[in-house]
Amino acid sequence: MLGSDSFGDGMQDSPLDRLQAVARDAWADPVRSAHTAALAILEMLDGDWDRPDRKAVSDLRRRRADSPFILAVTDAVLGQEQNVGRTALLRILEQLDDPAWADEIGLRIAHRATLGVVSLGETTLAVLEAARGSGGTAATLFTDRRAIARGLTYLGMMVEVAPPEEAEAVLLPVAALVGSRMWTTARVADVALRTSLLEGEVVIVAHPLASLSPRNRADFRPAPILIDVKI
């Protein structure tokens, strides 16, 4: 569950400890990291919200400028009055917990006979689970990596080791986006290009909080493995 603290026992760790853990762990699930950070900052806002608290949040934003989710969480409170920041942060927590975005994409792809899958990321799996739960889907999943094929078997759907771009639609996970500009891996971008050349559908898979505001775009520093593309 997202409400659990994946960085330790939240009843014992201080909010500052949890922010520091999020800052250190760049490989943790980004939604879980943002959830942990948001809850820690809420505790700070319920206190004095003094200079050390604000500095800790600023430091987190600087150290995790690779995460659109952390940028969104920190942007909600920095430079704001406590009550304004608290309200904005509660809205972000609601977005982090709301699966409606995945349900919407799942419904969109549920009727496809074949779906290309290029990763086992949390967002991709959330969409596939939504498609399966929307009344069922008979789609066969195409992936070109056996490790991904094995990881998909829990869904109870047919899985074939085949080029994902040969499917009717390909799920394209992106780490961040601004309009038509998106950040993903070179491999995923190549699959998207081949899908377009074969006139298949490219389905963008991204949590709403991956969309960067102008301020967050200015501060965003993508991980080295990401490239930006326009699709």
Order of alpha helices (4+ residues) and beta strands (2+ residues): alpha-alpha-alpha-alpha-alpha-alpha-beta-alpha-beta-alpha-beta-beta-beta-beta-alpha-beta-alpha-beta
